[in-house]
Amino acid sequence: MRRNHPPATADLAQLRARAHAIRRTCIELATGKGQGYLGQALGFADVMAALHFHELRFDPEDLAWEGRDRFVLSTGHYAILLWATLAEAGAIPREELATFAMDDSRLDMSTLDSSPGVEVTGGSLGHGLPVAIGMALGLRRAGSDARVFCELSDGECQEGSTWEAAMAAATFGLDNLVAIVDANGIQADGRIVVRLEPLADKWRAFGFEAVEIDGNDMAAVVAALEGARAADGRPKAIVCRTLPGKGVPRLERREKAHFIRVDPDEWGAILDELEAARA
């Protein structure tokens, strides 16, 4: 069903249930693959649930609807999370999920230009925010009230292009742009190596209105998204502190959490831990 405007109030219990369902689907998608970007998917699921089921204006039956808000997934390797979210919204048939990461599937391990709901092919980090700024500027010049939400990672904030783009967003006064930073503290080979802190203050210094929240606290996520609605001439940044593998204790404890490798006999235990943690 098309949502023309975000609701005034949020049903936090329902959003938490959506996040749990998304996590479960991510695990089901990854099961049997032996490896994948499961840590990020579980860590950022709360944000994706709040965004797609409370804040984002879009139509699951028509992902190209002209009046939609745009969602840019800059970290294309989070694709498993996007597919799970869109399936939960009814935008991807459940039966298609069985093709995940298979040859000729629309649902690859990273986003493709042929994938459903993909505004920009992500994966080459540092490019998502610049493209999102172009979208926001274009929408404003076209007289549209649609907004652009750009997910990017803290690892991506090590890229100079991210900060060049941030300066442009502030220069153009793009208050229809929201940068959502998944600050999970990891990159490909371990912990973030470049000193990024204080991260929220950096966004403020570049002209953004910025808040820092617990990205696994649904109430905090919803409040931050609602607070970013203000048309005050400033782009918005939400720095979300998330825990890779959130909801599955054995994955939360993994030292190598960027591209998780899973033994065949672990999958059942992983799903059991997810359900037990929710209970």
Buried (B, 14 or more C-beta within 10 A) or exposed (E): EEBEEBEEEBEBEEBBBBBBBBBBBBBBBBBEBEEBBBBBBBBBBBBBBBBBBBBBBBBBEEBEBEEBBBBBBBBBBBBBBBBBBBBBBEBBEEEBBEBBBEEEBBBBBBBBEEBBBBBBBBBEBBBBBBBBBBBBBEBBEEEBEBBBBBBBBBBBBBBEBBBBBBEBBBEBBBBBBBBBBBBBBBBEEEEBEEEBEEBBEBBBEBBBBBBBBBBBBBBBBBBBBBEBEEEEEBBBBBBBBBBBBBBBEEBBEBEEBBBBEBEEEBBEEBBEBBEEBEE
